Amino acid sequence: MIDLRPIFLVLGLLLTTLGAGMLLPALVDAASHNPDWIVFLASATATIFIGISLILTNRSGGSEINVRQAFLLTTLS
């Protein structure tokens, strides 16, 4: 059976980074008084929440990623 914890940990890091990057357009929209900043903020919040949840639930284990896990990680990301 394949251990999914390292894969979900990396996916959580990727999602958290993506969510943090989504905050930049929200700030630009808010500065230009565009009402669409709320959509960016809501999307970023949901993405960061899911990413941090994946990080916190899969941080134990500490095993290295093997070839099968790397292929699955590439497919899922």
N, C-alpha and C positions, 0 to 999 in steps of 0.2 A: 504494500500500500504506500502511496506517495504521501509525503508529509507536506501539507499545504501551508503550514505556518510561515515559512520563509517567503513563500510566494505572496501571501496576503500582506505580510509586513512590507515588502517592496511596493506592492500596489497601494498600500496605505500611504507610503511616502510620496508616491507619484500623485495620488489624489490630493494630498495636502498641499503639495507644491502647485498643482493646477489651481486649486481653490485660492491660494494666496495670490497667484497671478491674475485671477479674475477680479481681485479687489482693485487693481489699477484702473480698469475701465470704469468701475463704479465710482472711484474718486474723480476721474475726469468728467464723467456725466454729472456728478453732484456739483462740481465746480462750475460747470457751464449751465446749471439750472435745468438740466434735461430730466424729465421724470422717469426715464428708463433706468436710473441708477438703482432703483429698488429691485429690479429684476436681477441685475448683476450681483447685488448684495445678497439676495435670497439664494441664488444659485451658488455663490461662493460659500455661504454659510452651510448649506446642505453638503457641498462637496468636502469642505474642511471637516465637518462633523463625521461623515462617513470615513474619511481618511484617518482621522485621529482614532476613531473607534477600531479600525482595522489594525492600526499600530499598537494600541493598548492591549487588544485581545490576543495579538500574535507575537508579542515581543519576547516571550519565553521560548526556550528551545535552543537557540544559538547554533543550530546546525548550518553547515554550509550548503549552498545550492548545488545539486548534482546536475547531470546533463538532462535528465527527464524533467526536473523542475525548471530548468532554464528554458526548455522548449515550451513548457506550459506557461511560464511567465511571459515569454515573447508573444504567445498567442493571446493571452488575456490582456496584455497591456496594449 
